[in-house]
């Protein structure tokens, strides 16, 4: 225990020194200001880009989450009724042009004959899916069935359309294709059905 003193005075008194000298602190503030001044031209574009990005994401989410407006549905239904008229006319012209075959349910044949445009021949237009069937029951085909169903029920349309070789267009609201042919509620172009 040599060299050690016992008691309360055995520990050295500590002197508190400032962690950073005042002159150095002032120097760091001016350095921080210089860094901010140097980066200032780059800060505003970053803030602007970030703000625009946030607005774009919010707008995109709003557009995706919001259902199609109800004004679009009647327009799709009107376009579909006109497309049904085009299908009926194309089928009649095809049967007159090829009497040995009669009506056809092949949309590509109607397109190749120049009776339908490419969009209608694809089977999808204005939020509706179109199908022709019933042509292969007899030869030459004496009849056909046309159906037009909304791609997304309630979002692209609310009405199911159906027709046949008679040339009348029928519809049913939120029903099935079978309901359309059973009910045979006639679609009148000038006045669409109301809810």
C-alpha positions, 0 to 999 in steps of 0.5 A: 500500500505504498504510495496510496493515501487512504481517505476522502482526499485520496482521489484527485479533484477533476476539473471540468473542461468544455467538450469543444472549445468555443472557437471550435464551436463557432467554426463548426456552425459556420461550416454547417452554414457553408454546407447548407449554402453549398447544398441549397440549390440541390435541396429545393429540387429534392423537396419538389421531386419528393412532393410531386412523387407523393402527389402522383402516388396519391393520385394513382391510388385514387384513380385505381381505388375509385370505381368508374363513374356512373356516367361511363356505364350508360355510355358503354351500354350505348356503345354495346347496343350499337355494336350488337346492331353491327354484329347482326348486320355483319351476320346477315351480310355474311350469310347472304355472301356465303349461302352454303355456310350461312351464319358464322360464329367465328369473329375472325371470319367476319373480320376477314370478310370486311364486315367487322372492324378489328376491335369488335372482332377481338370480342372485347369493346367498351367494357363488354365481352361479345360471343357468338354461338349456335351457328354449328347446329345446322348446315347451312347455319340458319341462326346464331346467338349473340351475347354481350356481358360486362367485363366487370359487372357493375363497373363497366356495365350493368346490363347483359345484352343478347340477340339472335338472327331475328335482329332484335336486341334484348337485355336484362339488368344484372342477370345472366345470359339465360335470363336475357333470352328468357325475359326478352325485354327489348332494348330500345336505342332511344331510351335506355332502361332506368334503374 
